[in-house]
């Protein structure tokens, strides 16, 4: 028996090197006419390197993580005898596991001379590094002798993409994820889909489109091709679901955000897919008491009162009795009673405060000067640079 293994890959477009010259040169119009007569060139565009014919693959090629490895296996009876009980087995061995890829585990009763047994195997590559395709054939000769032989085919699985992530924790419990995806292969990629599958506590909004004339367009253009060694940045905003947002202690300790799902195509539509592991962020530390702004105007008038709404959350595991103090700064002045009791605040509970301020200085001013004191432990929490407002001069009426 003769054993053959061939990788199944898509063909590639034929490329040629155009050779041309000007008519006043010695060859005249000879080179141009030869290119026009060449059946592999594109009619009307003979000087382009890319032709309109397909070329079968001449070598094994590269295999990348996330692609589907396909192989054609053939066992041919090269003798003049009938062999019986032929069993063909194909295993793929990686650094961590061994997988059986054979379509059928049943033995073929007999194989006549000049006949063959064919099989096609497929496997979605999920590991990088060295892979060994182990093909084994066992059979019985006409005289009853049992025979067995194996062949090994080693190949490397390369990494197609380099994915880097950055997290930004906003004050409103929102998390912004920036994913940098780089094509580290030698051929262009068509990015079919890049999405974020959030964890159960978050809803996700993709920030990779722009509304133009009522239609949503990708920020990367109509053709989302990623050239070799190019990097593209994707942005996502994750907001906690309502049932979890109300529990301050739950969101505070959440580190798992979700995972990225990337689908691309190469050459003549060969599809690849990668899914990252669970992305984790550093949980922000809010301390025992967290103060956040719910509402604040962007622009206010000089020496005119304006209102803000604050949210105070008890992030500790004990009940607090809080006192609010308001300290004026050089530009920001608080309107109201300082030192008032806010009452008891239970763990993971929140309260909203409506406060009034005015500014005596124009320009971009920082809201500062809030103090919260826990009367139980006599501990004071200071909050400065909570937010910024733009102070402009009010119009003078004649």
Secondary structure as GFF3:
##gff-version 3
##sequence-region A 1 398
A	DSSP	beta_strand	2	7	.	.	.	ID=ss1
A	DSSP	beta_strand	12	15	.	.	.	ID=ss2
A	DSSP	alpha_helix	30	37	.	.	.	ID=ss3
A	DSSP	beta_strand	50	55	.	.	.	ID=ss4
A	DSSP	beta_strand	63	64	.	.	.	ID=ss5
A	DSSP	beta_strand	68	76	.	.	.	ID=ss6
A	DSSP	beta_strand	83	93	.	.	.	ID=ss7
A	DSSP	beta_strand	98	100	.	.	.	ID=ss8
A	DSSP	beta_strand	108	111	.	.	.	ID=ss9
A	DSSP	beta_strand	116	124	.	.	.	ID=ss10
A	DSSP	beta_strand	129	140	.	.	.	ID=ss11
A	DSSP	beta_strand	146	158	.	.	.	ID=ss12
A	DSSP	beta_strand	161	169	.	.	.	ID=ss13
A	DSSP	beta_strand	175	183	.	.	.	ID=ss14
A	DSSP	beta_strand	189	198	.	.	.	ID=ss15
A	DSSP	beta_strand	202	206	.	.	.	ID=ss16
A	DSSP	beta_strand	209	212	.	.	.	ID=ss17
A	DSSP	beta_strand	215	218	.	.	.	ID=ss18
A	DSSP	beta_strand	225	226	.	.	.	ID=ss19
A	DSSP	beta_strand	231	240	.	.	.	ID=ss20
A	DSSP	alpha_helix	242	245	.	.	.	ID=ss21
A	DSSP	alpha_helix	248	252	.	.	.	ID=ss22
A	DSSP	beta_strand	256	266	.	.	.	ID=ss23
A	DSSP	beta_strand	270	275	.	.	.	ID=ss24
A	DSSP	beta_strand	279	280	.	.	.	ID=ss25
A	DSSP	beta_strand	289	296	.	.	.	ID=ss26
A	DSSP	beta_strand	299	301	.	.	.	ID=ss27
A	DSSP	beta_strand	306	314	.	.	.	ID=ss28
A	DSSP	beta_strand	320	326	.	.	.	ID=ss29
A	DSSP	beta_strand	332	335	.	.	.	ID=ss30
A	DSSP	beta_strand	340	345	.	.	.	ID=ss31
A	DSSP	beta_strand	350	359	.	.	.	ID=ss32
A	DSSP	beta_strand	363	367	.	.	.	ID=ss33
A	DSSP	beta_strand	370	374	.	.	.	ID=ss34
A	DSSP	beta_strand	379	383	.	.	.	ID=ss35
A	DSSP	beta_strand	387	392	.	.	.	ID=ss36
###
